[in-house]
Every structure is written in structure tokens, then in C-alpha cells.
């Protein structure tokens, strides 16, 4: 028993009272709880004790993890009034969002590194690394408010294109040459640096530490007798109109899909994608969509969520033959402070972090020492540095969204 909750409490009541615990549940396989509707549906009917028994999770250890996160968050709230002042004064300032399924183990690893090695650096640190589910509006606010390089955080981490390539946001600082890739990686993982793809920034300004791949989940009952789509081109065919669920609420991945479809198939491709829309569903809903009366034939989802599919069930994961569209996880660091920032950047680009991304979350790592478990026949679709440089990505995302919405 503890002062925060009982194991007899409903899961929903715990997550409502302490929203910070949602990440802990998700990281332990309760991925449905990332979605509010699923939390209400499932969480109101099951106690914490029952939930942990179904997953064969140690009650005592899991409870302690919940308590740690609650107390850590309370401290964070208590410190919130001084956080921005601390950021101004700190030697190293880190801001960003981390994918929900791996945020807890990543932060545990980072805190351990700070205890063991970070102290010897003799620098003060202020960091905000929130869950991706919290969105990036707070990051956009920080970047928009920044008038000088000094008023920006020193390191940024986030997936997606709009934050770092929009002319009104980070690109205005990028154009001044204030960032540098100081990961120390001469070559990236062969999954991301080969004859088909190269994620390494030729200007060595931006770093990419991992990717979020988009794959297909096919409901075999819904496509029985029909052609099974095995490529992005297949999805745009008339036979799949109003039959595809897209991750619209996952802005980073959805924007990556829009941009790449536009690059490959132009405005017409975006229109066809809009016509294919069944409706946007959270990935945790997608994997159980076969249980609904109205259901999509195909769902597009992050590779991570395919872990939830039941073997022998009607849902089949397919890696697109032409490649999984990726939303890169970018890391930006200031050139002017590279000496002091280098240990932090090298931690986030390390094999240890790469294995957490890849093995815990199915977010393949760019670290060359990590085995991502991706077979050679599985390819990736990457927007490309040339395309990024030649286009105003912020405006292009807005235009693609307009075309998509008008074609639904």
C-alpha cells in the first residue's frame, strides 16, 4: 500500500489522477492506454492488480515504478516555476520529445549515465524531454520566441519534419549555420547508409539517431478475395477508396507520409490518399479494428504497434515492398558549444540508446553497432536531403494537408 493508489484501484482512475503514469503502462505493453477512448473503455473495467496479472508483470516492481514517476512528476511540477530560469542559467539545455514506448527506459538510461559519468563533466544541466503524446506545441513556442542563438536550447530531439525545417521555426537558425553533427559517427548503420538510402546529412549539420517506420496492417477478413496491397502505389488504387485507416493524430508520421506521397506521386497521389481514408485511428485501436462492426481493410501504423497483433488472428503486418516511409528522429546541437555538448550528444547517439530505440520500441537506430533485426529485403522510403533543401517544407506540409482534406 502507498499514499497514491491501491492495486485494487481501476487503471483508469490511476491514469486520470496521475497522467504521467500512462507512459509507464505503455512501456510495459499496455499500449492501448495511450489512447483516451481505450483508457476509458478498458481502464474502467480492470484493476491495476488484474491488469498486471494478465501481462504477468511483477506487481511490486511495477508499483514502485509508478510511484517513482508520480514523485518525479510532482517534483517537476514544484520546480516548474523556476525551470525556465534554470534553463537560462544552465551550461547545457536540452529540449525535446521522445517516443512514448521508449521514453521511460531512455530517461532511466540517461539518469544512470548522469549519475555515473555526467557528474565528472562538472556542468549544470536543465532538460525537458517529454513524451511525444504531449505534442510539440511547447517546443514550437520556444523556437518561435527565440530571437537569438543564445535564447535557444543547446540540444533538440524530436521526430518529424515541420519543427526543424519550417522557415518560420528552426530553419531560420539552420540557415545561419548554428548547428553541427557532433555524434562522432563517420558512417551510419548500414540499414540507413547504402546504395538505396543515405540518412547522413551531407552538410553535417543535423543528426538522425533513429526512425519511426510506417507499415501496413491488413485485415485478412476485409480483403478476402481482393488484391492484398503490398506497396504504397497499391493503396492509391480505386479499389481501396474509403478502406484505409491513416495515423492522422500522429502528426510527425502523418506529415512524413504526406510529404513522401507528394514527392513520389504529386498532388494526384495526395488526392488519392485522401479518397482512400476510412478514418484516422490510434494505432492501439487499429490492431483491434477487426473487432469493430465498421472496420478498415488496411491500417497504416508505426512498426512498433505490430507487436500487439495476435498470432493466428485476422490482422497481418506487411512491410511495403517499395519501403516503409520513415519519420526520422532528429538531434540538433549547437556548433558554438560543441566541446561541452559532445558527451551528451554522443550519449543519445550511442549503441546503448540505439538498442533501446530499436529493441524496446522497434524504432530502428542509425548507430552502426546496433543490430536492428531488419532483413535486407525490407527497405525504407526517405524524403531525402536534396528534396528538403529544395522545398519550403512547412508550406509544403500545409499545402499537402489542404489537398488531402479537400479530397476526403
C-alpha positions in Angstrom: 0.0 0.0 0.0 1.2 3.5 -0.7 -0.2 7.0 -0.3 -1.0 7.4 -4.1 -3.1 4.4 -5.1 -4.1 0.8 -4.3 -3.6 -2.2 -6.6 -7.4 -2.6 -6.2 -7.9 0.8 -7.9 -9.1 0.9 -11.5 -6.4 1.5 -14.1 -8.4 4.4 -15.5 -8.7 6.1 -12.1 -4.9 5.9 -11.6 -4.1 7.3 -15.1 -6.7 10.1 -14.6 -5.3 11.2 -11.3 -1.7 10.7 -12.4 -1.5 11.1 -16.2 2.3 10.8 -16.0 1.8 7.1 -15.3 0.4 6.5 -18.8 4.0 6.3 -20.3 4.8 3.6 -17.7 1.8 1.5 -18.7 2.6 1.9 -22.4 6.3 1.0 -21.9 5.2 -2.3 -20.2 3.0 -3.4 -23.1 -0.3 -1.7 -22.2 -0.2 0.2 -25.5 -4.0 0.6 -25.7 -3.8 3.0 -22.7 -2.0 5.6 -24.9 -5.4 6.3 -26.4 -8.0 8.1 -24.3 -11.0 6.2 -25.6 -9.3 2.9 -24.9 -8.3 4.1 -21.4 -12.0 4.8 -20.6 -13.2 1.6 -22.2 -10.6 -0.8 -20.7 -9.3 1.1 -17.7 -12.7 1.5 -16.1 -13.3 -2.3 -16.1 -10.0 -3.6 -14.8 -8.0 -3.0 -11.6 -4.3 -2.5 -11.6 -3.8 -5.9 -10.0 -5.8 -7.7 -12.6 -4.1 -5.8 -15.5 -0.6 -6.8 -14.2 -1.7 -10.4 -13.8 -2.8 -10.6 -17.4 0.6 -9.4 -18.6 2.4 -11.5 -15.9 4.1 -8.3 -14.7 5.6 -8.2 -11.2 3.2 -6.2 -9.1 5.7 -4.9 -6.6 8.3 -3.7 -9.2 5.6 -2.1 -11.4 4.0 -0.3 -8.5 7.4 1.1 -7.4 8.0 2.4 -11.0 4.6 4.1 -10.9 5.4 5.7 -7.5 8.8 6.9 -8.8 7.2 8.5 -11.9 4.5 10.2 -9.8 7.0 11.6 -7.3 9.3 12.7 -10.1 6.4 14.5 -11.8 5.4 16.2 -8.5 9.0 17.4 -8.1 8.8 18.6 -11.8 5.6 20.5 -11.1 7.1 22.0 -7.9 10.1 23.1 -10.0 8.1 24.3 -13.0 8.1 28.0 -11.9 11.9 28.1 -11.9 12.6 25.7 -14.8 12.8 28.4 -17.4 15.1 30.5 -15.2 17.2 27.4 -14.7 17.4 26.9 -18.4 18.7 30.4 -18.9 21.4 29.8 -16.4 22.4 26.1 -17.1 25.5 25.3 -19.0 23.6 22.7 -21.1 20.0 23.0 -22.0 18.2 20.0 -23.7 14.6 20.2 -25.1 12.6 17.6 -27.0 10.1 14.8 -27.2 10.8 11.1 -27.1 8.6 8.3 -28.5 6.2 7.1 -25.8 7.0 3.4 -25.8 10.7 4.1 -25.1 10.7 7.3 -23.1 10.8 5.6 -19.6 13.8 3.3 -20.4 15.6 6.1 -22.2 15.2 8.5 -19.3 16.3 5.8 -16.9 19.4 5.2 -19.0 20.1 8.9 -19.2 19.7 9.4 -15.4 22.0 6.5 -14.8 24.6 7.9 -17.2 24.4 11.3 -15.5 25.0 9.6 -12.1 27.9 7.6 -13.3 29.6 9.9 -15.9 27.7 13.1 -16.1 28.9 14.4 -12.7 32.5 14.3 -13.8 31.7 16.8 -16.6 31.2 19.5 -13.9 28.4 21.2 -15.9 24.9 22.3 -14.9 22.1 20.7 -16.8 18.4 21.7 -17.5 16.4 19.4 -19.6 12.8 18.8 -20.8 12.3 15.6 -22.6 8.5 15.0 -22.7 6.5 12.1 -24.2 5.6 12.5 -27.8 2.0 12.2 -26.9 2.2 15.6 -25.2 2.8 17.2 -28.7 5.4 19.7 -29.8 3.5 22.9 -29.5 5.5 23.9 -26.4 8.7 23.3 -28.4 7.4 25.4 -31.3 6.6 28.2 -28.8 10.2 28.1 -27.5 11.6 28.2 -31.1 9.2 31.0 -32.2 10.1 33.1 -29.1 13.8 32.7 -29.6 15.3 35.8 -31.3 19.0 34.8 -30.9 21.0 31.6 -30.8 21.6 32.1 -27.1 17.9 32.0 -26.3 17.6 28.6 -27.9 18.2 25.3 -26.1 21.6 23.7 -26.9 20.2 20.3 -27.9 16.9 19.4 -29.5 15.5 15.9 -30.1 12.3 15.2 -31.9 10.8 13.2 -34.8 9.2 14.8 -37.8 10.0 17.5 -40.4 7.9 20.5 -39.7 9.6 21.5 -36.4 13.1 21.6 -37.8 12.6 22.6 -41.5 9.8 25.2 -41.3 11.2 28.6 -42.4 9.4 30.3 -39.5 10.8 27.9 -37.0 14.2 26.2 -36.8 15.2 26.6 -40.4 15.9 30.3 -39.8 18.6 29.2 -37.3 19.8 26.4 -39.6 20.4 28.9 -42.4 22.8 30.8 -40.1 24.8 27.6 -39.7 24.5 27.3 -35.9 24.1 23.5 -35.8 26.7 20.8 -36.3 26.6 17.0 -36.3 28.9 16.1 -33.4 27.8 12.5 -32.9 31.3 11.3 -34.0 29.7 8.7 -36.3 31.7 8.6 -39.6 29.3 6.0 -41.0 25.7 5.3 -40.1 24.1 1.9 -39.6 24.2 0.0 -43.0 20.4 -0.1 -42.8 20.4 3.7 -43.4 23.6 4.2 -45.4 23.7 2.1 -48.5 23.1 2.2 -52.3 19.3 2.9 -51.7 19.4 5.4 -48.8 21.6 7.8 -47.0 20.4 9.5 -43.8 23.7 11.2 -43.1 23.3 15.0 -43.6 25.9 15.9 -46.3 26.3 19.3 -44.7 26.9 17.6 -41.3 24.5 20.0 -39.5 21.7 17.7 -38.4 22.0 14.3 -36.9 19.4 11.4 -37.1 19.5 8.9 -34.2 16.7 6.6 -35.3 13.5 6.4 -37.4 9.8 5.7 -37.0 8.7 3.5 -39.9 5.2 3.3 -41.2 3.9 -0.2 -42.2 0.6 -1.8 -43.3 -1.7 -3.9 -41.1 -4.1 -5.9 -43.3 -7.4 -7.2 -42.1 -7.5 -10.5 -44.0 -11.2 -10.8 -43.4 -11.8 -7.5 -45.1 -9.6 -8.1 -48.2 -10.6 -11.7 -48.7 -10.9 -12.3 -52.4 -9.4 -8.9 -53.1 -5.9 -8.0 -54.1 -3.7 -7.5 -50.9 -1.8 -4.2 -51.1 1.9 -4.7 -50.9 3.1 -1.2 -51.8 2.2 2.5 -51.4 1.2 2.6 -55.0 -1.4 -0.2 -54.4 -3.0 1.9 -51.6 -3.8 4.6 -54.1 -5.8 2.3 -56.4 -9.6 2.9 -56.7 -10.4 -0.4 -55.1 -9.1 0.8 -51.7 -11.1 4.1 -51.6 -12.6 4.6 -48.1 -10.8 1.4 -46.9 -7.6 2.7 -45.4 -7.1 4.0 -41.8 -4.3 6.6 -41.6 -2.4 7.8 -38.5 -3.8 11.4 -38.7 -3.4 12.0 -35.0 0.3 11.1 -35.2 1.4 14.4 -36.8 5.1 13.5 -37.3 4.4 10.2 -39.1 1.3 11.5 -41.0 3.3 14.5 -42.3 6.1 12.2 -43.4 3.6 10.1 -45.3 2.0 13.2 -46.9 5.5 14.6 -48.0 6.7 11.3 -49.4 3.5 10.6 -51.3 3.7 14.1 -52.8 7.3 13.5 -53.8 6.6 10.2 -55.4 3.1 10.7 -56.9 2.5 14.5 -56.8 -0.8 16.2 -56.0 -2.7 13.4 -57.6 -1.2 11.0 -55.1 -2.3 13.2 -52.2 -5.9 13.3 -53.6 -5.9 9.5 -54.0 -4.6 9.1 -50.4 -7.5 11.3 -49.2 -10.0 9.2 -51.1 -8.6 6.1 -49.5 -9.3 7.4 -46.0 -11.5 5.2 -43.8 -10.8 7.3 -40.8 -7.9 8.2 -38.5 -7.4 5.7 -35.8 -4.9 5.5 -32.9 -2.6 2.5 -33.5 -3.9 0.8 -30.4 -7.4 0.9 -31.9 -6.1 -0.3 -35.3 -4.8 -3.6 -34.0 -8.2 -4.4 -32.6 -10.2 -2.9 -35.5 -11.2 -6.4 -36.6 -13.5 -6.5 -33.6 -15.5 -3.5 -34.7 -18.6 -3.6 -37.0 -17.2 -0.9 -39.3 -13.6 -1.5 -39.9 -10.9 -0.6 -42.4 -9.3 -3.2 -44.7 -5.8 -1.6 -44.2 -4.3 0.5 -41.5 -1.1 2.4 -41.7 0.8 2.4 -38.3 4.2 2.8 -36.7 6.1 -0.5 -36.9 6.1 -0.6 -33.0 2.4 -1.4 -32.8 2.6 -4.5 -34.9 3.9 -6.2 -31.7 0.3 -6.1 -30.5 -1.1 -8.3 -33.2 -2.2 -11.7 -32.2 -0.5 -14.7 -33.9 -3.1 -16.6 -35.9 -5.5 -13.7 -35.8 -7.0 -11.9 -38.8 -4.5 -9.0 -38.7 -1.4 -9.4 -40.8 1.5 -6.9 -40.7 3.1 -6.1 -44.1 6.3 -4.2 -44.7 5.7 -2.3 -48.0 7.7 -3.8 -50.9 8.7 -0.3 -52.0 9.8 0.6 -48.5 8.4 1.8 -45.1 8.0 5.5 -45.1 10.1 6.9 -42.3 9.8 9.9 -39.9 13.4 10.5 -38.7 14.2 11.2 -35.1 16.4 14.3 -35.4 19.0 15.5 -33.0 20.3 19.1 -33.3 23.2 20.5 -31.4 24.9 23.9 -31.4 28.2 24.2 -33.1 29.4 27.1 -30.8 29.1 24.8 -27.7 30.2 21.5 -29.3 33.0 20.9 -26.7 30.7 21.0 -23.8 27.8 19.3 -25.6 29.7 16.4 -27.2 29.4 13.9 -24.3 25.6 14.5 -24.2 25.2 14.2 -28.0 27.3 11.0 -28.0 25.2 9.5 -25.3 22.0 10.0 -27.3 23.7 8.6 -30.4 25.3 5.7 -28.6 24.8 2.0 -29.0 23.0 1.8 -25.7 20.4 4.3 -26.7 20.2 2.8 -30.1 19.3 -0.6 -28.7 16.6 0.9 -26.5 15.1 2.6 -29.6 15.4 -0.5 -31.8 14.8 -3.4 -29.4 12.3 -1.8 -27.0 10.4 0.3 -29.5 11.0 -1.0 -33.0 12.4 2.4 -33.9 15.5 1.3 -35.9 18.7 3.0 -34.8 21.3 4.7 -37.0 24.1 3.7 -34.7 26.4 1.3 -36.8 26.8 -1.1 -33.8 23.1 -1.8 -33.4 21.5 -4.8 -35.0 18.1 -3.5 -35.9 16.9 -7.0 -36.9 15.8 -5.7 -40.3 16.3 -8.1 -43.2 17.9 -6.8 -46.4 14.6 -7.1 -48.3 13.0 -4.6 -46.1 13.7 -1.1 -47.5 12.9 2.4 -46.3 11.4 5.4 -48.1 13.3 8.6 -47.1 12.4 12.1 -48.2 16.0 12.9 -49.0 18.3 15.9 -48.1 18.1 17.3 -51.6 14.3 17.4 -51.6 14.3 19.1 -48.1 16.7 21.8 -49.3 14.8 22.5 -52.5 11.4 22.9 -50.8 9.8 25.1 -48.1 8.8 22.0 -46.0 6.5 24.0 -43.7 4.5 25.4 -46.6 4.5 22.1 -48.4 3.0 20.3 -45.4 0.2 22.9 -45.3 -0.4 22.5 -49.0 -0.5 18.7 -48.8 -2.9 18.9 -45.8 -5.2 21.2 -47.8 -5.3 18.9 -50.8 -5.8 15.8 -48.6 -8.6 17.4 -46.6 -10.4 18.6 -49.8 -10.3 15.2 -51.4 -11.8 13.2 -48.5 
